[in-house]
Amino acid sequence: MASPVLPAEWKPVGSTLNTCYFQVGADVLIVMPEQGLKDDGASARVNIDFQTRHAAASGRRCAVVVMMSSLVSQDGEARRIYAAGMDPKAFFAAALIVSNPLARAIGSFFLGLTRPGVPTRLFDSIDPALAWVDTLRGAPSPS
């Protein structure tokens, strides 16, 4: 199976065992889980640690844009870890790209059962998600 062609402005910044990361601009982290990922607490801990370290290394709050369409499941522990890990001192927004029915169900379940610490919304595609993130960039950081 061929890899998808990624936009030229997406700069690779690293990966974990099951997720690749790309930076767009100075403060947006694109999160691309591997196809067929069954996200659990162990993988969530590794991924939120990567995201938090990336934000700290950038010296600014970041937004994450998660391409959820490759997920096949996400357990309760993973949802709790991601929600707790979205520290508003490190992140200013989370956009969840849900371009298929399963991803939409997983994303809706996440938002229905957790309270992320930053504004979080579902989107069908990346362009509206990036536009929304742009509107939140200047929001003040909590003290």
PANUNU-449481 format. One record per atom (N, C-alpha, C): residue number from 1; x negated, y negated, z negated; atom name. Coordinates in pm, 1 decimal. Each point is the difference from the previous one (the first is absolute). Layout:
N
<atom NUM,<X,Y,Z>,CA>
...
***
This chain:
143
<atom 1,<-84.7,118.0,0.0>,N>
<atom 1,<84.7,-118.0,0.0>,CA>
<atom 1,<-89.4,-124.5,0.0>,C>
<atom 2,<29.7,-95.8,85.7>,N>
<atom 2,<-79.8,-121.2,11.5>,CA>
<atom 2,<29.7,-93.8,-116.8>,C>
<atom 3,<-103.8,-71.7,-43.1>,N>
<atom 3,<17.6,-99.2,-104.7>,CA>
<atom 3,<70.7,-121.5,58.6>,C>
<atom 4,<81.7,-67.4,-81.1>,N>
<atom 4,<67.5,-119.0,51.8>,CA>
<atom 4,<-101.3,-111.0,27.2>,C>
<atom 5,<29.5,-82.6,98.4>,N>
<atom 5,<-85.0,-114.8,28.8>,CA>
<atom 5,<36.8,-108.6,-100.2>,C>
<atom 6,<-99.0,-44.6,-74.4>,N>
<atom 6,<24.6,-100.8,-103.1>,CA>
<atom 6,<-32.8,-138.2,54.5>,C>
<atom 7,<69.0,-101.8,-46.7>,N>
<atom 7,<-29.6,-136.3,45.0>,CA>
<atom 7,<-145.5,-37.4,-28.7>,C>
<atom 8,<-59.7,-75.0,89.5>,N>
<atom 8,<-140.8,-38.5,-12.2>,CA>
<atom 8,<-28.7,-79.0,-127.0>,C>
<atom 9,<100.9,-74.0,-48.4>,N>
<atom 9,<-22.7,-81.2,-120.4>,CA>
<atom 9,<1.4,80.9,-129.2>,C>
<atom 10,<30.7,129.4,7.1>,N>
<atom 10,<-2.6,86.0,-118.1>,CA>
<atom 10,<-142.7,48.6,-20.8>,C>
<atom 11,<-64.1,-50.0,-104.1>,N>
<atom 11,<-138.3,37.1,-30.4>,CA>
<atom 11,<-1.2,116.3,-99.5>,C>
<atom 12,<-61.3,114.6,35.6>,N>
<atom 12,<-7.2,111.8,-95.4>,CA>
<atom 12,<-79.5,-40.7,-124.3>,C>
<atom 13,<54.7,31.5,-118.4>,N>
<atom 13,<-68.7,-35.5,-124.6>,CA>
<atom 13,<-21.9,119.1,-91.7>,C>
<atom 14,<41.3,119.2,41.6>,N>
<atom 14,<-26.4,117.2,-81.8>,CA>
<atom 14,<113.9,99.4,5.6>,C>
<atom 15,<-18.3,107.0,-76.0>,N>
<atom 15,<102.1,104.3,-4.5>,CA>
<atom 15,<-12.0,77.9,-129.9>,C>
<atom 16,<106.6,69.3,-31.8>,N>
<atom 16,<0.4,97.0,-109.2>,CA>
<atom 16,<20.9,136.3,65.5>,C>
<atom 17,<19.2,101.0,-79.5>,N>
<atom 17,<19.0,134.5,52.9>,CA>
<atom 17,<117.0,8.2,97.6>,C>
<atom 18,<105.2,-83.1,-21.0>,N>
<atom 18,<120.6,12.8,81.2>,CA>
<atom 18,<52.4,-129.3,60.0>,C>
<atom 19,<-76.8,-108.5,-7.0>,N>
<atom 19,<47.9,-130.1,45.6>,CA>
<atom 19,<-114.6,-81.4,59.3>,C>
<atom 20,<27.9,-68.1,111.8>,N>
<atom 20,<-95.7,-93.2,60.4>,CA>
<atom 20,<47.6,-142.2,-27.0>,C>
<atom 21,<-95.2,-90.2,-13.7>,N>
<atom 21,<30.2,-139.3,-32.0>,CA>
<atom 21,<-61.3,-92.5,103.4>,C>
<atom 22,<75.9,-105.3,32.0>,N>
<atom 22,<-43.6,-100.6,96.0>,CA>
<atom 22,<32.7,-136.7,-57.5>,C>
<atom 23,<-85.0,-96.0,27.4>,N>
<atom 23,<25.4,-136.1,-44.6>,CA>
<atom 23,<43.5,-83.2,119.5>,C>
<atom 24,<99.7,-84.1,-22.5>,N>
<atom 24,<46.5,-95.1,99.5>,CA>
<atom 24,<-15.2,-137.6,-62.2>,C>
<atom 25,<-77.4,-85.6,63.1>,N>
<atom 25,<-26.0,-130.5,-59.2>,CA>
<atom 25,<-79.2,16.5,-127.9>,C>
<atom 26,<12.9,-96.0,-88.7>,N>
<atom 26,<-80.0,1.5,-122.8>,CA>
<atom 26,<65.7,73.6,-115.0>,C>
<atom 27,<132.3,24.8,10.0>,N>
<atom 27,<67.6,46.9,-120.8>,CA>
<atom 27,<114.4,98.5,22.0>,C>
<atom 28,<2.6,67.9,112.9>,N>
<atom 28,<104.2,100.9,23.4>,CA>
<atom 28,<-67.9,134.5,20.8>,C>
<atom 29,<40.7,97.3,-79.7>,N>
<atom 29,<-53.7,135.8,7.6>,CA>
<atom 29,<107.0,91.3,60.0>,C>
<atom 30,<-30.4,56.3,117.0>,N>
<atom 30,<89.8,95.4,64.3>,CA>
<atom 30,<-32.5,138.0,-56.3>,C>
<atom 31,<101.0,69.6,-47.2>,N>
<atom 31,<-15.0,130.9,-63.9>,CA>
<atom 31,<61.5,104.3,94.1>,C>
<atom 32,<-83.5,92.9,51.0>,N>
<atom 32,<48.1,100.9,94.2>,CA>
<atom 32,<-22.3,140.2,-56.4>,C>
<atom 33,<100.3,55.1,-69.9>,N>
<atom 33,<-11.5,136.9,-49.5>,CA>
<atom 33,<-11.1,98.3,117.0>,C>
<atom 34,<-66.3,112.4,-26.2>,N>
<atom 34,<-12.5,102.2,104.4>,CA>
<atom 34,<137.1,57.5,33.5>,C>
<atom 35,<12.6,48.8,122.6>,N>
<atom 35,<126.2,59.5,44.8>,CA>
<atom 35,<34.8,122.0,-86.2>,C>
<atom 36,<124.2,6.5,-45.7>,N>
<atom 36,<46.4,113.7,-78.2>,CA>
<atom 36,<-34.3,-6.2,-147.4>,C>
<atom 37,<-42.7,-116.0,-49.3>,N>
<atom 37,<-41.6,-12.4,-140.2>,CA>
<atom 37,<116.5,26.2,-95.0>,C>
<atom 38,<-26.4,84.1,-98.5>,N>
<atom 38,<90.4,21.1,-113.1>,CA>
<atom 38,<-64.6,-73.1,-116.9>,C>
<atom 39,<42.3,-123.1,-21.3>,N>
<atom 39,<-62.7,-88.8,-97.2>,CA>
<atom 39,<39.6,40.5,-141.3>,C>
<atom 40,<-102.2,19.3,-84.4>,N>
<atom 40,<23.9,37.7,-139.3>,CA>
<atom 40,<-82.2,-91.0,-90.6>,C>
<atom 41,<6.9,24.8,-128.2>,N>
<atom 41,<-69.8,-84.4,-96.1>,CA>
<atom 41,<-149.5,-7.1,24.1>,C>
<atom 42,<-62.9,111.3,31.3>,N>
<atom 42,<-145.3,1.7,21.9>,CA>
<atom 42,<-38.4,-86.8,119.3>,C>
<atom 43,<72.0,13.9,110.1>,N>
<atom 43,<-35.1,-81.0,117.5>,CA>
<atom 43,<35.2,-146.8,-24.3>,C>
<atom 44,<108.3,-26.4,-70.7>,N>
<atom 44,<38.1,-138.0,-29.4>,CA>
<atom 44,<-107.0,-69.6,-84.2>,C>
<atom 45,<-54.8,69.5,-99.3>,N>
<atom 45,<-104.8,-60.3,-84.1>,CA>
<atom 45,<-121.5,-38.4,83.9>,C>
<atom 46,<-43.6,89.8,87.5>,N>
<atom 46,<-116.2,-27.4,85.7>,CA>
<atom 46,<29.1,-119.2,91.3>,C>
<atom 47,<118.9,-2.8,57.6>,N>
<atom 47,<33.2,-105.7,95.0>,CA>
<atom 47,<20.6,-135.3,-66.6>,C>
<atom 48,<66.3,-5.2,-115.1>,N>
<atom 48,<18.3,-129.1,-66.5>,CA>
<atom 48,<-134.3,-50.8,-52.0>,C>
<atom 49,<-89.2,90.3,-41.4>,N>
<atom 49,<-134.2,-41.6,-41.9>,CA>
<atom 49,<-75.1,-62.2,117.0>,C>
<atom 50,<8.2,62.1,118.7>,N>
<atom 50,<-66.2,-56.4,118.0>,CA>
<atom 50,<55.2,-139.8,29.0>,C>
<atom 51,<131.9,-13.4,-0.7>,N>
<atom 51,<63.5,-127.8,31.8>,CA>
<atom 51,<-39.0,-107.7,-100.3>,C>
<atom 52,<-2.1,34.6,-127.5>,N>
<atom 52,<-35.8,-96.2,-104.5>,CA>
<atom 52,<-146.4,-41.4,11.5>,C>
<atom 53,<-88.3,96.8,26.1>,N>
<atom 53,<-142.4,-33.3,19.0>,CA>
<atom 53,<-18.6,-89.3,122.0>,C>
<atom 54,<73.6,26.5,106.3>,N>
<atom 54,<-9.5,-83.1,120.0>,CA>
<atom 54,<41.2,-144.4,-31.0>,C>
<atom 55,<111.7,-17.1,-70.3>,N>
<atom 55,<45.6,-134.5,-35.7>,CA>
<atom 55,<-104.4,-71.1,-86.1>,C>
<atom 56,<-55.3,70.3,-98.1>,N>
<atom 56,<-101.7,-60.3,-87.2>,CA>
<atom 56,<-123.7,-39.7,80.3>,C>
<atom 57,<-43.8,86.2,91.1>,N>
<atom 57,<-119.2,-28.4,80.2>,CA>
<atom 57,<23.3,-117.2,94.9>,C>
<atom 58,<124.0,-20.0,42.4>,N>
<atom 58,<28.4,-110.0,92.5>,CA>
<atom 58,<-0.1,-135.0,-71.6>,C>
<atom 59,<15.6,2.8,-131.6>,N>
<atom 59,<0.5,-123.4,-76.6>,CA>
<atom 59,<130.0,-77.4,8.7>,C>
<atom 60,<103.8,64.0,51.1>,N>
<atom 60,<130.2,-66.0,12.5>,CA>
<atom 60,<111.0,102.7,-12.9>,C>
<atom 61,<119.7,-48.9,-29.8>,N>
<atom 61,<114.7,90.8,-1.5>,CA>
<atom 61,<28.6,44.7,143.0>,C>
<atom 62,<44.1,122.3,13.3>,N>
<atom 62,<26.7,58.2,131.1>,CA>
<atom 62,<144.6,46.2,9.5>,C>
<atom 63,<43.0,19.1,121.8>,N>
<atom 63,<126.9,68.0,26.8>,CA>
<atom 63,<-33.3,137.3,55.0>,C>
<atom 64,<84.9,97.3,-27.9>,N>
<atom 64,<-14.8,131.3,61.3>,CA>
<atom 64,<118.5,22.2,93.1>,C>
<atom 65,<-31.2,56.5,116.2>,N>
<atom 65,<101.6,37.6,97.2>,CA>
<atom 65,<-16.9,149.6,20.0>,C>
<atom 66,<96.0,76.2,-48.8>,N>
<atom 66,<-9.9,145.7,-3.2>,CA>
<atom 66,<80.1,60.4,115.1>,C>
<atom 67,<-67.9,74.3,85.1>,N>
<atom 67,<63.0,67.6,112.8>,CA>
<atom 67,<56.2,132.4,-52.1>,C>
<atom 68,<123.3,-1.0,-46.5>,N>
<atom 68,<57.4,114.9,-70.8>,CA>
<atom 68,<52.5,110.1,91.5>,C>
<atom 69,<2.0,-21.4,128.4>,N>
<atom 69,<61.2,97.2,90.8>,CA>
<atom 69,<-73.5,132.6,8.9>,C>
<atom 70,<-121.9,5.8,-49.7>,N>
<atom 70,<-74.0,126.5,1.9>,CA>
<atom 70,<26.4,84.7,-124.9>,C>
<atom 71,<65.2,-57.1,-100.7>,N>
<atom 71,<29.7,75.1,-123.0>,CA>
<atom 71,<112.1,100.7,23.6>,C>
<atom 72,<-12.2,116.2,-64.3>,N>
<atom 72,<110.8,95.0,1.2>,CA>
<atom 72,<65.4,10.0,-137.9>,C>
<atom 73,<-71.4,-46.3,-103.7>,N>
<atom 73,<59.2,-4.2,-133.8>,CA>
<atom 73,<-84.5,-87.0,-90.9>,C>
<atom 74,<62.0,-43.1,-110.1>,N>
<atom 74,<-70.2,-76.0,-103.2>,CA>
<atom 74,<67.3,32.4,-132.4>,C>
<atom 75,<-78.7,50.5,-95.3>,N>
<atom 75,<61.3,39.4,-126.7>,CA>
<atom 75,<12.6,-118.6,-96.5>,C>
<atom 76,<70.2,24.1,-109.4>,N>
<atom 76,<26.3,-104.4,-97.8>,CA>
<atom 76,<-125.5,-57.3,-61.8>,C>
<atom 77,<-98.4,83.8,-26.4>,N>
<atom 77,<-124.6,-50.2,-58.3>,CA>
<atom 77,<-68.3,-95.9,96.4>,C>
<atom 78,<-1.6,32.3,128.3>,N>
<atom 78,<-60.4,-88.7,99.6>,CA>
<atom 78,<73.0,-134.6,2.5>,C>
<atom 79,<132.4,3.0,-1.7>,N>
<atom 79,<77.3,-125.1,0.7>,CA>
<atom 79,<-35.2,-85.7,-120.0>,C>
<atom 80,<-8.4,63.0,-118.5>,N>
<atom 80,<-32.1,-76.5,-122.0>,CA>
<atom 80,<-140.6,-59.8,7.7>,C>
<atom 81,<-95.0,75.5,51.5>,N>
<atom 81,<-138.9,-48.8,10.2>,CA>
<atom 81,<-7.8,-119.1,94.4>,C>
<atom 82,<63.2,9.6,116.3>,N>
<atom 82,<-3.5,-112.9,93.6>,CA>
<atom 82,<69.1,-122.3,-57.8>,C>
<atom 83,<114.9,18.0,-62.4>,N>
<atom 83,<71.8,-114.1,-56.2>,CA>
<atom 83,<-82.8,-66.9,-109.7>,C>
<atom 84,<-56.7,79.4,-89.8>,N>
<atom 84,<-81.9,-55.9,-109.0>,CA>
<atom 84,<-129.0,-61.1,53.2>,C>
<atom 85,<-52.7,54.0,108.3>,N>
<atom 85,<-126.3,-47.6,55.3>,CA>
<atom 85,<9.8,-129.7,76.8>,C>
<atom 86,<120.8,-41.1,34.2>,N>
<atom 86,<16.6,-125.1,74.7>,CA>
<atom 86,<-7.6,-118.7,-95.9>,C>
<atom 87,<-119.4,-21.5,-52.4>,N>
<atom 87,<-27.0,-107.7,-95.2>,CA>
<atom 87,<1.2,-133.6,74.6>,C>
<atom 88,<85.7,-94.4,-41.1>,N>
<atom 88,<7.1,-128.4,69.0>,CA>
<atom 88,<-127.9,-82.5,-9.3>,C>
<atom 89,<-91.8,37.4,-85.8>,N>
<atom 89,<-129.6,-68.7,-3.1>,CA>
<atom 89,<-89.2,46.7,114.6>,C>
<atom 90,<29.5,117.4,57.2>,N>
<atom 90,<-78.9,54.6,110.5>,CA>
<atom 90,<74.1,-4.5,133.0>,C>
<atom 91,<132.9,3.6,-4.1>,N>
<atom 91,<80.8,9.7,121.8>,CA>
<atom 91,<109.1,-106.8,-0.8>,C>
<atom 92,<39.6,-46.1,119.5>,N>
<atom 92,<109.6,-96.4,5.9>,CA>
<atom 92,<123.2,54.4,71.6>,C>
<atom 93,<-11.1,114.7,68.3>,N>
<atom 93,<116.6,56.9,68.0>,CA>
<atom 93,<-30.1,142.6,43.0>,C>
<atom 94,<107.9,76.1,20.8>,N>
<atom 94,<-10.3,134.5,57.6>,CA>
<atom 94,<112.7,15.2,101.7>,C>
<atom 95,<-38.9,31.3,122.9>,N>
<atom 95,<96.6,24.8,106.6>,CA>
<atom 95,<-7.6,147.7,35.7>,C>
<atom 96,<113.6,65.7,4.1>,N>
<atom 96,<6.4,143.1,29.6>,CA>
<atom 96,<60.7,16.5,138.8>,C>
<atom 97,<-78.3,53.5,94.1>,N>
<atom 97,<46.3,20.5,136.9>,CA>
<atom 97,<66.7,136.9,6.8>,C>
<atom 98,<128.4,-0.7,28.0>,N>
<atom 98,<80.9,122.0,-1.7>,CA>
<atom 98,<66.8,15.7,136.3>,C>
<atom 99,<-73.6,50.5,96.3>,N>
<atom 99,<47.8,3.7,137.9>,CA>
<atom 99,<68.3,130.8,38.8>,C>
<atom 100,<30.5,83.8,-97.6>,N>
<atom 100,<79.2,119.8,28.1>,CA>
<atom 100,<91.6,25.6,-119.8>,C>
<atom 101,<102.7,83.2,15.8>,N>
<atom 101,<96.8,20.2,-108.9>,CA>
<atom 101,<-61.3,55.8,-129.5>,C>
<atom 102,<-95.5,92.5,10.2>,N>
<atom 102,<-61.0,55.5,-120.7>,CA>
<atom 102,<-78.4,-106.9,-74.8>,C>
<atom 103,<-79.2,-79.6,72.4>,N>
<atom 103,<-76.6,-108.0,-63.3>,CA>
<atom 103,<93.8,-100.8,-65.0>,C>
<atom 104,<110.5,-32.1,68.0>,N>
<atom 104,<97.0,-93.4,-58.0>,CA>
<atom 104,<57.8,56.5,-129.2>,C>
<atom 105,<29.9,127.6,-2.6>,N>
<atom 105,<53.7,62.6,-121.3>,CA>
<atom 105,<-103.5,-4.3,-112.6>,C>
<atom 106,<-126.1,33.0,30.1>,N>
<atom 106,<-105.8,-3.1,-101.9>,CA>
<atom 106,<-19.6,-142.6,-50.9>,C>
<atom 107,<-5.4,-97.4,92.2>,N>
<atom 107,<-16.8,-139.8,-39.5>,CA>
<atom 107,<116.8,-51.7,-81.7>,C>
<atom 108,<120.6,32.9,40.5>,N>
<atom 108,<119.4,-43.6,-73.6>,CA>
<atom 108,<3.1,62.3,-139.4>,C>
<atom 109,<-36.8,125.2,-7.9>,N>
<atom 109,<-5.5,69.0,-128.7>,CA>
<atom 109,<-102.7,-67.7,-90.6>,C>
<atom 110,<-117.6,-33.3,56.3>,N>
<atom 110,<-104.6,-69.4,-76.0>,CA>
<atom 110,<54.6,-130.6,-57.0>,C>
<atom 111,<61.9,-81.2,84.8>,N>
<atom 111,<50.3,-129.0,-46.8>,CA>
<atom 111,<117.1,14.3,-95.4>,C>
<atom 112,<80.1,103.9,18.9>,N>
<atom 112,<114.7,20.3,-87.0>,CA>
<atom 112,<-36.3,49.1,-138.9>,C>
<atom 113,<-113.4,67.8,-12.6>,N>
<atom 113,<-36.5,61.2,-128.0>,CA>
<atom 113,<-114.4,-69.1,-73.3>,C>
<atom 114,<-68.0,-92.5,65.2>,N>
<atom 114,<-114.3,-65.4,-63.7>,CA>
<atom 114,<12.4,-151.1,12.1>,C>
<atom 115,<-77.3,-68.5,-77.9>,N>
<atom 115,<-5.1,-145.5,3.7>,CA>
<atom 115,<-145.1,-42.7,22.0>,C>
<atom 116,<-43.4,-6.3,126.2>,N>
<atom 116,<-137.5,-44.1,25.8>,CA>
<atom 116,<-22.4,-140.9,-55.2>,C>
<atom 117,<-123.0,-29.5,-38.3>,N>
<atom 117,<-33.5,-128.8,-59.3>,CA>
<atom 117,<-12.0,-113.8,99.0>,C>
<atom 118,<13.1,28.9,128.9>,N>
<atom 118,<-8.2,-103.0,104.0>,CA>
<atom 118,<120.9,14.3,91.9>,C>
<atom 119,<35.3,-105.7,72.3>,N>
<atom 119,<109.4,12.5,96.3>,CA>
<atom 119,<-28.2,115.7,96.1>,C>
<atom 120,<99.7,86.4,19.6>,N>
<atom 120,<-14.7,119.3,83.8>,CA>
<atom 120,<125.3,15.0,84.2>,C>
<atom 121,<-22.3,21.2,131.8>,N>
<atom 121,<113.7,14.6,91.2>,CA>
<atom 121,<-27.7,108.0,102.5>,C>
<atom 122,<108.2,52.6,57.1>,N>
<atom 122,<-7.1,96.9,108.7>,CA>
<atom 122,<10.9,-72.3,134.0>,C>
<atom 123,<-73.7,50.2,100.4>,N>
<atom 123,<5.2,-53.8,135.5>,CA>
<atom 123,<-3.3,114.6,99.3>,C>
<atom 124,<64.0,-20.8,114.6>,N>
<atom 124,<0.3,100.2,106.6>,CA>
<atom 124,<-129.9,0.9,79.7>,C>
<atom 125,<-70.5,-113.6,2.2>,N>
<atom 125,<-123.4,-9.8,78.4>,CA>
<atom 125,<-95.4,-99.6,-65.5>,C>
<atom 126,<-120.9,-1.3,50.0>,N>
<atom 126,<-105.2,-77.6,-66.7>,CA>
<atom 126,<9.6,-150.1,20.4>,C>
<atom 127,<42.4,-46.2,117.0>,N>
<atom 127,<0.7,-144.8,24.7>,CA>
<atom 127,<87.7,-77.2,-97.4>,C>
<atom 128,<123.5,41.6,-24.6>,N>
<atom 128,<78.5,-73.4,-100.9>,CA>
<atom 128,<-59.5,12.0,-140.8>,C>
<atom 129,<-63.6,111.6,-29.3>,N>
<atom 129,<-63.3,16.3,-131.5>,CA>
<atom 129,<-113.5,-100.3,-17.4>,C>
<atom 130,<-83.7,-12.7,102.6>,N>
<atom 130,<-110.7,-95.8,-7.6>,CA>
<atom 130,<51.7,-143.0,-7.7>,C>
<atom 131,<107.2,-30.9,70.9>,N>
<atom 131,<58.9,-133.8,-7.0>,CA>
<atom 131,<52.3,-28.2,-141.3>,C>
<atom 132,<64.5,99.2,-62.5>,N>
<atom 132,<50.4,-16.3,-136.5>,CA>
<atom 132,<-115.1,-20.6,-97.6>,C>
<atom 133,<-104.1,81.2,13.7>,N>
<atom 133,<-117.2,-13.5,-87.0>,CA>
<atom 133,<-57.0,-142.1,10.0>,C>
<atom 134,<-3.8,-55.7,121.5>,N>
<atom 134,<-50.1,-136.6,18.4>,CA>
<atom 134,<77.9,-101.4,-83.5>,C>
<atom 135,<130.6,22.6,-17.6>,N>
<atom 135,<81.3,-94.8,-76.5>,CA>
<atom 135,<-29.0,5.3,-149.3>,C>
<atom 136,<-60.6,109.8,-46.5>,N>
<atom 136,<-25.8,17.5,-143.7>,CA>
<atom 136,<-143.3,-31.6,-39.4>,C>
<atom 137,<-84.5,-20.0,96.4>,N>
<atom 137,<-142.8,-15.2,-25.6>,CA>
<atom 137,<-30.6,-111.3,-101.9>,C>
<atom 138,<67.5,-111.6,7.3>,N>
<atom 138,<-31.0,-113.2,-87.6>,CA>
<atom 138,<64.5,4.5,-135.7>,C>
<atom 139,<73.6,105.6,-30.0>,N>
<atom 139,<65.6,9.0,-130.8>,CA>
<atom 139,<-103.9,-1.8,-111.2>,C>
<atom 140,<26.1,-73.3,-107.3>,N>
<atom 140,<-98.3,-8.0,-108.1>,CA>
<atom 140,<-23.6,135.3,-66.9>,C>
<atom 141,<-124.1,20.4,-39.6>,N>
<atom 141,<-37.4,121.3,-73.2>,CA>
<atom 141,<42.9,-13.3,-144.8>,C>
<atom 142,<48.7,106.0,-60.5>,N>
<atom 142,<36.2,-8.0,-143.1>,CA>
<atom 142,<-125.3,-19.3,-84.3>,C>
<atom 143,<17.2,-63.7,-113.2>,N>
<atom 143,<-117.8,-22.0,-86.0>,CA>
<atom 143,<-26.2,115.7,-92.0>,C>
***
